[in-house]
Each structure stands twice: as C-alpha cells, then as structure tokens.
C-alpha cells in the first residue's frame, strides 16, 4: 500500500507562511536537506497551485502533481482527484510513497481523507505573528505518536510523527 506523508515547516508560532505569496525559502539548511531527501525518496510531490507558484519551478527528479481547477503549470501534472483516487493512480504507476507538500488546504484535504501515515514537521526559530496555519479547518481526534525529534544547528526542531487514526471520526464509524 502506498505510504503518504506530509512534509512542512512551521514558524515557532505555528504558521507555514505569512500569506499565499510568501516564498517557501525561509527555512533552515537542515529543513531544506530533509525536504529534498524525503521528497526524492518518494519520487512524487503533491501540492496546491499557490505552493507550486511560491516554489517557482518544478522540483527536479520528482513527479510534480498540482491541484488546480483552471491553471496549468509547466513541468507539472494537474489534478482535481480526491486524495484516495489520486493515491490509487500513483500506486498503479508504481509509486510506494507520496509527499504532500502544501499548502494548508491540501494538507487538510489529505488528513481528512485519513490517508496520511507520517508528518515530517520542522519548527523553525522564527515568529510570524500571523499567517497561514498548517491546517485550514478543525481536525478532531487525530492523535500523533512521536517517532523522532532532532535539533538542527540553527535551533530548529525536526519532528517525525506517526498518525494514529484510532480516534478519528471514520474509525469510530467503522467500530459501530
């Protein structure tokens, strides 16, 4: 079965960006290395149109899939598939992992579909004061198990969590 993970950097006060146009280049060298390693291992990155625009180019050595209703982007495949349908198609293409790379709407959509196995979060020692949260709506009863915690040279914290869906609304319905 295809493994799916979220990879994201957050400010110390919990924001992934100041606004929709905030470039994705504010994170530490360690975060960038980790992002490249994880996404190249997966071979496919999934993101929204705003995230792709802030990166400004397709990520090399990875299939770039962008959620977009109306725009197309050079070097990327467009989709409007549900998370389950997209992951099934990727698995049929031979992928073993998929990296969910943002933004907030895409992270929320994949979490609510109960398909995310891991969260790779970097908490950077910076405060934005306001901005875009990791998830753009409430998510209830998604528990995380901390698998690893590492401190980067600049004071950033690199976290790896396993997602536990046992308390999610879908798993509660399955029990009945």
C-alpha positions in Angstrom: 0.0 0.0 0.0 1.2 3.5 -0.9 2.6 5.4 2.1 1.6 9.1 2.3 3.4 11.8 4.3 3.1 15.5 5.0 6.3 17.5 5.0 6.0 21.0 6.3 8.0 23.8 8.0 6.3 25.9 10.6 7.3 29.1 12.5 7.5 28.8 16.3 4.0 30.3 16.5 2.6 27.6 14.1 2.4 29.2 10.7 3.5 27.7 7.4 3.7 31.1 5.6 2.8 34.7 6.2 0.4 34.7 3.2 -0.3 32.9 -0.1 2.6 34.6 -1.8 5.2 34.1 0.9 8.2 32.3 -0.8 9.0 28.8 0.6 12.6 29.7 1.1 12.6 31.0 4.8 13.6 27.7 6.3 16.9 26.4 7.6 19.5 24.5 5.6 18.7 21.3 7.6 15.0 21.6 6.7 15.8 22.0 3.0 18.1 19.0 3.1 15.4 16.9 4.8 12.7 18.1 2.3 14.9 17.1 -0.7 15.8 13.7 0.9 12.2 12.8 1.7 10.6 14.0 -1.5 13.2 12.4 -3.7 12.8 9.1 -1.9 9.0 9.4 -2.5 9.5 10.3 -6.2 6.3 12.3 -6.3 5.2 15.6 -4.7 1.6 16.8 -4.4 0.8 20.4 -3.7 -1.7 23.2 -4.4 -1.3 25.8 -7.1 -0.2 28.5 -4.6 2.5 26.3 -3.2 3.8 25.5 -6.6 3.8 29.2 -7.5 5.9 30.0 -4.4 8.4 27.4 -5.3 8.5 28.9 -8.8 9.6 25.8 -10.7 9.0 22.0 -10.8 11.1 20.0 -8.3 13.7 18.0 -10.2 13.9 14.2 -10.0 10.3 14.1 -8.8 6.9 13.9 -10.4 5.1 17.2 -9.5 1.4 17.0 -9.1 -0.6 20.2 -8.6 -4.2 20.6 -7.5 -5.6 23.2 -9.9 -9.1 23.8 -11.3 -8.2 26.2 -14.0 -4.4 26.8 -14.3 -1.8 24.6 -15.7 1.9 24.7 -14.8 4.9 23.7 -17.0 6.6 20.7 -15.7 3.7 19.5 -13.5 0.7 17.3 -13.8 -2.7 18.8 -12.9 -5.3 17.0 -10.9 -8.7 17.5 -9.2 -8.9 13.9 -8.0 -9.9 13.1 -4.4 -6.9 12.0 -2.3 -8.0 8.4 -2.4 -8.3 8.4 -6.2 -5.0 10.2 -6.7 -3.1 7.8 -4.4 -4.7 4.8 -6.2 -3.5 6.2 -9.5 0.0 6.8 -8.1 0.2 3.3 -6.7 -0.9 1.9 -10.1 2.0 3.8 -11.6 4.4 2.1 -9.2 5.0 4.7 -6.5 5.5 3.4 -3.0 5.3 6.8 -1.3 3.7 10.3 -1.9 4.9 13.5 -0.3 2.2 16.0 0.4 3.9 19.4 0.3 1.2 22.0 0.9 -0.5 24.3 1.3 -2.9 24.4 4.1 -6.0 23.3 2.1 -4.1 20.3 0.6 -2.7 19.2 4.0 -6.3 19.4 5.4 -7.8 17.5 2.5 -5.4 14.6 2.8 -5.7 14.4 6.6 -9.5 14.4 6.4 -9.3 11.5 3.9 -7.4 9.5 6.6 -4.5 8.7 4.2 -1.5 10.4 5.9 0.8 7.9 7.6 3.5 10.3 8.8 4.1 14.0 9.4 7.6 15.4 9.0 7.5 18.8 10.6 10.2 21.3 11.1 9.6 24.0 13.7 11.9 27.0 12.8 13.0 29.5 15.5 11.1 32.4 13.9 7.8 34.1 14.7 5.4 35.4 12.1 2.7 36.7 14.4 0.0 35.9 11.8 -0.3 33.9 8.7 -1.4 30.5 7.3 -1.8 27.6 9.6 -0.8 24.0 8.8 -4.5 23.0 8.6 -7.2 25.4 7.4 -10.1 23.9 9.4 -10.5 22.0 12.7 -9.4 18.4 12.7 -10.8 16.3 15.6 -9.2 13.3 17.3 -6.2 12.8 15.2 -3.5 11.6 17.6 0.2 11.5 16.8 3.0 9.3 18.0 6.4 11.0 18.2 8.9 8.8 16.3 11.9 11.1 16.3 13.0 14.5 17.4 16.2 16.2 16.3 17.6 19.6 16.9 19.2 21.4 14.0 22.2 23.7 14.3 20.2 26.9 14.0 17.8 25.8 16.8 15.1 24.3 14.5 13.4 21.2 15.7 12.9 18.3 13.2 9.9 16.1 14.2 8.6 12.9 12.8 5.1 11.7 13.8 3.1 8.6 13.0 -0.6 9.4 12.5 -2.9 7.4 14.7 -6.4 7.3 13.2 -8.0 5.2 16.0 -9.8 8.2 17.4 -10.8 9.7 14.0 -14.5 10.1 13.1 -14.1 7.5 10.3 -12.6 4.8 12.6 -15.4 5.4 15.2 -18.0 4.8 12.4 -16.1 1.6 11.4 -16.3 0.3 15.0 -20.2 0.5 15.1 
